[in-house]
Amino acid sequence: MNIEGAVVLVTGANRGIGAEFVDQLKKRGAAKIYAAARDAGAITAEGVVPLELDITNAGQVEAAAAAAGDVQVLINNAGISTGTALVAGDEATIRREMDTNFYGPLLMTRAFAPVLGANGGGAILNVVSALSWFTAPGAGAYAASKAAAWALTDSTRLELAAQGTHVVGVHMGLVDTDMARAVDAPKIASSALASAGLDAIESGAQEVLADDWAKFVKSGLSLDPKARYEQIFAALGA
């Protein structure tokens, strides 16, 4: 589908990747952009429709679907990273990460699937991560939530095919945003990531490997775990 003339909703639109999606949607001629965030007052972009939305709150998600009944493209971008381990980490924090990175996009997809269907099928883009395919010490909760988001993307793609909804998963390594500010490693620009995702919506691609790290990690999925993690940790210099 074409972004030009489309009605799009972006979650986590107040900063980072979400704000970049909003900016590029405007440049590509989207007819209307719902810019959603927990604090709608944090939305500073001009020419958008601010939407107060906590994606972990089922009531707010349903209200958003009712208010934005003209949406044709849903971009599930909102997410968190807490640096929590699975065995020794705080259970409540693990659940919060899963609520935000998996259940949030699931709630959004369930609420907006009928909207998209009524508007011709449209598209859903899920911002996932290369950490859907591996993990590292301290990244257990995030990786588990993103692995679940990968499965969500595949499952909803199959479930929504009959109504003509195109579902895209975007995978990447580190992105140059506040979330990765403290990490000294190569990062993809948020503009490049958003552009790759929007290109996939327009081309019909189902999966985006947005940088070399995502391509490298996915290429090793056929290896047994020992060999795969030796390869990954060697690349990380660990």
N, C-alpha and C positions, 0 to 999 in steps of 0.2 A: 504494500500500500504506500501511498505518498504521504509524507509528513505535511507537505504544503496543503493547507486547507483543513487539516485534521484537528480534532479536539483531543487534548492529551492531559492526563493527570500524572504528576510526578510526586512521589513521596520523598520525604527528607530533602525538600527543595530549597531549604534556607541556606545551605552552605555546601562546600566540597563538590562531589560528583553531581549531586542533585541540582545545585545552582548552575553547574555547567550544562546539564541537560536542558534546563530552562533557557539558558542563553542560546544554545544551539537550536533549540526548537523555534525560538523567535526568528533566528537567522534563516531557518529553512521554511518559514512561512506558515507555521501552525496557526490555525484560525483562533483557537482559544487554548490557554494553558492554565490548568488548575495547579497551583503551586502549594503543596500540602506540607505542613510541619506541625509539631506539637504546639509550638507557639507561632500562630499566624503573624504576630507582630514582628517576628524575625525575618519575614519575607520582605526583601528590599527591592526585588526586581520590579520594573515598571511594566505595565501592560499585561499583567497576569491577574488571575482570580485567586486571592489567598484563601486557603482552606485550613482551618484548625483541625488537625487529625493526629491522634495517637493510634498507630496501627495495631497496638496491642489491646486496644479498647474496642470490643465488639460493637458497642452502641455507637461510638463515633464512626466506625467503619460503615455501619449500616446507614447512618445519617449522611455520610459523604456520598454513598451510592445513590441515595435519594436526591441529594442536592445537585449531583453532577450526572444527571441522566443522559447527557449528550456525549459522554466520553467514548472515544473510539480507540484510544491507545492508553494503556496503563503501564507506567514505569515504576516497578517495585524497587526502589533504590534505598529507602531508609534502612539503616542497620547500625549495630554497635559492635565494638570489640573490647572485651574487658581484660584479656590476658589471664583468663582463669583456667587452671588445670582441672581435669575431670576427677581425679582420685582425691586430691587434697584440697581442692578449691571449694569455695563457699557454694553450697547447693542452691541457695536463692539466686545467686549471681548467675550460675549456670542456667537456671530456669529463665531468668530475665533475658539472657542472650538467645536462648532458644525461642522464647516468646517473640522477640523482636525480629530475629533473622529467619525464622521458619514460620511460626504461627501467624505473624503479622502479614507476610506476603500471602499465606494461605487464606486468611480472613479477607484480604483485599481481593484475591482472585475469586473466591466464592461469592462475594458481594457484587463484584463488577462483571462476572461472567454473563449474567442475564442482560446487563446493560450493553455489553459489547455485542452479544448475539442480536439484540434488538436493533443495533446500529450497524449491522452488516457484517459482523464478525470481528473486525479490528485486530488488535495485537496486544500482547503482554510481553514486556521485557523485564526479566529478573536479573538484577545485579548480583552475581554469585561470587566466586573467587576460585583461584587455583587451590586454595586451602580446602576446597571441597574434595580434593583428590589426595591430600597428604596432611600430616600434622607435625607439630614440633613441640618440645617442652614448653608449657605455658600457654599453648594455643589450642588446647583440647576442646574447650567449650565452643570457641569460634569455629574450629574445623568441623565439629559435630553438627553445629547449626547450619553451616554452609553445605555440608554433605547432604543434609536433609533438604536444603533449598535446591540442590541439584536434582534430587529425586522428585521434589515438588514440580520442578520445571518439566522434567520428562513426563511425569504422570499427567499433569494438566494439559500438556501438549497433545497427548493421546485422547484425553477425555473431552477436550474442546475442539478437536478436529472436525467433528460433525457439524458444528455451528460456524466453521470457517475462521476460528480464532487462531492466529499465528502466535506461537509462544517461543521466545528467544531467551537463551541463557548466555550471560556475559561472564567470562572467567578472566582473571588477571592476577598478577602478583601485586606488588606494592603500588599504590597510587599516591601522587604528590598532593596530599591533603593533610589537614590537621591530625587525622587519625594516625598517620605514619610519620609525623614530623620527627619523632625521636629516633627513628630507625635510619642508620647510615647505610643505604644500599640503593641500587638503581630503582627508579620509580617511573611509571608511565604518567604522563600529564593527564589530568582529569579531562581536558579538552579532547585528547586523542581517544580516551576511553568512551566518552559520550558520543563522539563522532562514529566510532566503530559500531556502537550499539544501534544508533539511528540508521546507519547504513544497512545493518542486518534487517531492520524492520522493513526498509524500502526494497531490499533485494530478495527477501524471503528466506534468508539464511536462518538456521535454527540454533546455531551455537557460534559464539564469538570467542576466539582465543586472542585476546587483545594485545598481548605482549609475548616476548620470547620466553619468559618464565612459565606462563600458562602453557605454551606449546611444549616446553621441555618436560614439565610435570606430567602432562597428559600422555606424552610419548612413552612414559615408563610404566603405564598402568598394566601392561601385559606381563611385567616382571613379577617374580615372587617378592614378598614384602622385604626380605633381607636385602636382596639386590637393589630393589627400588629405593629403599631408604639409604643404603650406602651411596647410591648415585646422587640422591637429593642432598644429603648432608655434605658430600664432597663438594657439590656445587655451592653450597652455603658456606663452605670453609669451616665446618664444624667438626 
